[in-house]
Amino acid sequence: MRRNGNRFRNDILIDLTSMLDVIFIILLVLVCGQITISDDLNEAQAQAEYAKAQAEAEKQLYEEQQEAFNNVWAVSVVVPYDEDEIAKRQIRILKQGEEIQSIDLIGNDIAESVNNFKALLVGYIEQNQDKPIILSVNENDDHILYRDEVMVNGILDELVQAYDNVYIVKGNTDGEMK
């Protein structure tokens, strides 16, 4: 009887070959996946460094442009009117670093208001003679009367002729500059 029991114990064989094959295949897949992840990470780091270098270059350019812009003074002139009260208009002046100023144009006798407008611009130009001054006005705007547009353009043209540091930028409602 003893012999029968020993025979059964010796006849049991465990074949680990297929299990080892599976383990090696899993290890191979993991190693390949790790290499791919590592390559992707290196590529992402290179892209991030390139983007950082571009951002720093753009920041430097922006700072240079900001510094150049700080040396230029701008004045924007708008002359809107209300369709219901066409005789009452305003010249609105926005000077860099200041609040909007308004000069009323009432009726046809606007000589005093025009002189105040011109004096306001001349005073600003003379205060900032060491810097370029850009004067801007919208042309062909539906909210400006033709006679007011001609009057403002005439004054701006006079100022450009009188001062070397004054320039005009004329724009329209389409956003195009001239």
C-alpha positions as CSV (number, residue, x, y, z in Angstrom):
1,M,0.0,0.0,0.0
2,R,2.8,2.3,0.7
3,R,4.1,1.9,-2.8
4,N,0.8,3.1,-4.3
5,G,0.9,6.3,-2.3
6,N,4.4,7.1,-3.3
7,R,3.8,6.5,-6.9
8,F,1.1,9.1,-6.9
9,R,3.3,11.7,-5.3
10,N,6.1,11.2,-7.8
11,D,3.8,11.3,-10.8
12,I,2.6,14.9,-10.1
13,L,4.5,17.3,-12.4
14,I,4.0,21.0,-12.5
15,D,4.8,22.5,-15.8
16,L,5.7,26.2,-15.3
17,T,6.9,26.9,-18.9
18,S,3.6,28.5,-20.1
19,M,3.4,30.6,-16.9
20,L,7.0,31.8,-17.4
21,D,6.1,32.7,-21.0
22,V,3.2,34.7,-19.9
23,I,5.3,36.5,-17.3
24,F,8.0,37.4,-19.8
25,I,5.4,38.6,-22.3
26,I,3.9,40.9,-19.6
27,L,7.3,42.2,-18.7
28,L,8.1,42.9,-22.3
29,V,4.9,44.8,-22.7
30,L,5.6,46.8,-19.6
31,V,9.1,47.7,-20.6
32,C,8.0,48.8,-24.1
33,G,5.2,50.8,-22.5
34,Q,7.7,52.5,-20.2
35,I,10.0,53.3,-23.1
36,T,7.1,54.9,-25.0
37,I,6.0,56.9,-21.9
38,S,9.6,58.0,-21.4
39,D,9.9,59.1,-25.0
40,D,6.6,61.0,-24.8
41,L,7.7,62.7,-21.6
42,N,11.0,63.8,-23.1
43,E,9.2,65.1,-26.2
44,A,6.7,67.0,-23.9
45,Q,9.5,68.5,-21.9
46,A,11.2,69.7,-25.1
47,Q,8.0,71.3,-26.3
48,A,7.5,72.9,-22.9
49,E,11.0,74.4,-23.0
50,Y,10.5,75.7,-26.5
51,A,7.2,77.2,-25.5
52,K,8.8,78.8,-22.5
53,A,11.6,80.3,-24.6
54,Q,9.0,81.7,-27.0
55,A,7.0,83.1,-24.2
56,E,10.1,84.8,-22.7
57,A,11.0,86.3,-26.2
58,E,7.4,87.5,-26.6
59,K,7.4,89.0,-23.1
60,Q,10.7,90.8,-23.9
61,L,9.2,92.2,-27.1
62,Y,6.0,93.2,-25.3
63,E,8.1,95.1,-22.6
64,E,10.1,96.9,-25.3
65,Q,6.8,97.9,-27.1
66,Q,5.3,99.0,-23.8
67,E,8.4,101.1,-23.1
68,A,8.2,102.6,-26.6
69,F,4.4,103.2,-26.1
70,N,5.0,105.0,-22.8
71,N,7.1,107.5,-24.7
72,V,4.1,108.3,-27.0
73,W,1.2,110.4,-25.9
74,A,-2.2,110.0,-27.6
75,V,-5.3,112.1,-27.8
76,S,-8.5,110.8,-29.2
77,V,-11.2,113.2,-30.5
78,V,-14.9,112.1,-31.0
79,V,-17.7,114.5,-32.0
80,P,-21.0,112.5,-31.6
81,Y,-24.4,114.0,-32.0
82,D,-27.9,112.9,-31.1
83,E,-30.3,112.5,-34.0
84,D,-33.1,114.0,-31.9
85,E,-31.1,117.1,-31.0
86,I,-28.8,117.8,-33.9
87,A,-28.1,121.3,-32.8
88,K,-26.5,120.0,-29.6
89,R,-23.2,118.2,-30.0
90,Q,-20.1,117.5,-28.0
91,I,-16.4,117.3,-28.7
92,R,-15.1,114.5,-26.4
93,I,-11.4,114.5,-25.9
94,L,-9.6,111.5,-24.3
95,K,-6.0,112.4,-23.4
96,Q,-3.6,109.7,-22.2
97,G,-3.5,109.6,-18.5
98,E,-6.5,111.9,-18.0
99,E,-10.3,111.6,-17.9
100,I,-12.6,112.3,-20.9
101,Q,-13.2,116.0,-21.3
102,S,-16.3,117.3,-23.1
103,I,-16.9,120.6,-24.9
104,D,-20.4,121.4,-25.9
105,L,-21.2,122.6,-29.4
106,I,-24.7,124.2,-29.3
107,G,-26.3,125.7,-32.4
108,N,-24.4,127.4,-35.2
109,D,-22.3,129.8,-33.1
110,I,-19.6,127.4,-31.9
111,A,-16.6,129.7,-32.3
112,E,-15.9,130.0,-28.6
113,S,-16.2,126.2,-28.1
114,V,-13.9,125.6,-31.1
115,N,-11.3,128.0,-29.7
116,N,-11.5,126.2,-26.3
117,F,-11.0,122.9,-28.1
118,K,-8.0,124.2,-29.9
119,A,-6.5,125.8,-26.8
120,L,-7.0,122.6,-24.9
121,L,-5.0,120.6,-27.5
122,V,-2.3,123.3,-27.8
123,G,-1.8,123.4,-24.1
124,Y,-1.5,119.6,-24.0
125,I,1.0,119.6,-26.9
126,E,3.1,122.3,-25.3
127,Q,3.2,120.4,-22.0
128,N,4.5,117.3,-23.8
129,Q,6.8,118.8,-26.4
130,D,9.5,116.2,-25.7
131,K,7.3,113.3,-26.7
132,P,5.5,112.4,-29.9
133,I,1.8,113.0,-29.7
134,I,-0.7,111.1,-31.8
135,L,-4.0,112.7,-32.5
136,S,-6.8,110.4,-33.6
137,V,-10.2,111.1,-35.0
138,N,-12.8,108.9,-36.6
139,E,-13.7,109.7,-40.2
140,N,-16.8,108.7,-42.0
141,D,-18.5,108.0,-38.8
142,D,-22.3,108.0,-38.9
143,H,-22.4,109.8,-35.5
144,I,-20.4,112.9,-36.6
145,L,-21.7,115.7,-38.7
146,Y,-19.7,116.5,-41.8
147,R,-19.2,120.1,-40.8
148,D,-17.9,119.0,-37.4
149,E,-15.6,116.5,-39.0
150,V,-14.2,119.1,-41.4
151,M,-13.7,121.6,-38.4
152,V,-11.9,119.0,-36.3
153,N,-9.7,117.8,-39.2
154,G,-8.8,121.4,-40.0
155,I,-7.7,122.1,-36.4
156,L,-5.7,118.8,-36.3
157,D,-4.0,119.7,-39.6
158,E,-3.0,123.1,-38.2
159,L,-1.5,121.5,-35.2
160,V,0.5,119.0,-37.3
161,Q,1.9,122.0,-39.3
162,A,2.7,124.0,-36.2
163,Y,4.4,121.3,-34.1
164,D,7.0,118.8,-35.1
165,N,6.0,116.2,-32.5
166,V,2.3,115.9,-33.5
167,Y,1.0,113.2,-35.8
168,I,-2.6,112.4,-37.0
169,V,-4.1,108.9,-37.2
170,K,-7.4,108.9,-39.0
171,G,-9.6,105.9,-38.7
172,N,-13.0,104.9,-39.7
173,T,-15.7,102.7,-38.2
174,D,-14.4,99.6,-40.0
175,G,-11.3,99.7,-37.8
176,E,-8.9,100.6,-40.7
177,M,-6.2,103.2,-40.1
178,K,-4.9,105.7,-42.6
